[in-house]
Amino acid sequence: MRTLSLLLLTITTALAFDLQVAQPDKIVFTAKNGNVTFNHQAHVDRVSKDCSACHDKLFPQTKAAINFKAGMHKTAEAAKNSCAGCHVAGGGAFETKGNCGKCHVKG
């Protein structure tokens, strides 16, 4: 019984460490109309370090590469997911419409 308890404790501890993904400072998404640099720390500060504001309902919390090109802008705005969870008319931040230059930077 003691061995089983130690095994379960070890597995639980390993899973807990695996779920704690190191936070990136910035993430750069390449785009034809200018790359988008997502400042993770600024967004963390904006939601008072409440990771659940975005993870996992808007973005997966993973070490894997993130590619949201297929679900951006009109699709995301209609579903209020991805960046459009906040960046949409009536959302908690500036809407994307007419504000391309706030995110997309050429050069």
N, C-alpha and C positions, 0 to 999 in steps of 0.2 A: 504494500500500500504506500509506503514511504517513497519507494522508487517511482511509482506512478505519479505521486504528487510532485516530486522533483522534475519529472519529465514534463508534466503539464505546465509547471512554473517556467521551465526553460523555453518551451514553445511559446507561451504567452509573452514572455519577455522579448524573444526574438521577433515576434510579430509586431509588438509595440515599437521596437526600434526601426523596423522596416517601414512602418507607417509615418514615421517622423522624417519627412523629406526635407532636405536642406532648401531653404528659400533662395530663389535666384534674386539678384539685385535688379536685373533687367533681362527682358527677353526680346529678341529682335525677330520680327516676322518679315520675310521678304515679299515685296509686292511690286507689280509692274508700275504702279503709279506712285511709288515711293515707299521705302521700308517703314514699318511701324515699330517703334521701340516702346515696349510696354514697361513702364517703371513699376515694378512689383512693390517696392518699399513704399512708394507714394500711395499706392492703393491700399496697402496694409495699414498705413497710418490713417488714411481717410475713414476706414471702417473700425478704427480704434482696436486694431489687432484681432478683430473677430473674423477668423479665417472662414467660418461657416457662411459669411455673407456671400462668398463666391464658390467655395469648395464644399461639396461636390455638385451642387445644384447648377452652377454655370460652367464650371471648369473642373476636369478631373485633377486630382492632386497626385501627380505621378512624375517619375523621372523621365519617362518616355517623351519623345519629341511631340510637340503640340502643333496640330495643323487644323486651323479653323476656317480655311479659305472656302470650303464647300458650304459652310453655314453662316457666312457673314452677311452683313448689311440687310438687304430686304428680307431674306429668309430668317435671320436672327431677330430682326426688328419685329416681324410678324409673330414670332414665337416668344419674344422677350427673353432670349437666351444668349449665351456667349457674351460678347461685349455689350450687346443690347439689353442685358439685364439692367443696366444703369444708363447706357448711352443711347437713349431713345426719347422721343417726345414724352414728357411727363415723368421721365426717369429721374434718378438721383444725380445725374451728371449731364454735361452738354450732350445734345443729340448729334448723331453723325451727319445728318442732312445739312449741307452747306458748311460743314466744318472739316472737310477732308484734310486740310493742311495742319490741323491740330494733331493728327496722328501720322499721316503719310508725309514723309520727308524724302525728297530726292537728293541724291549726291552723297 
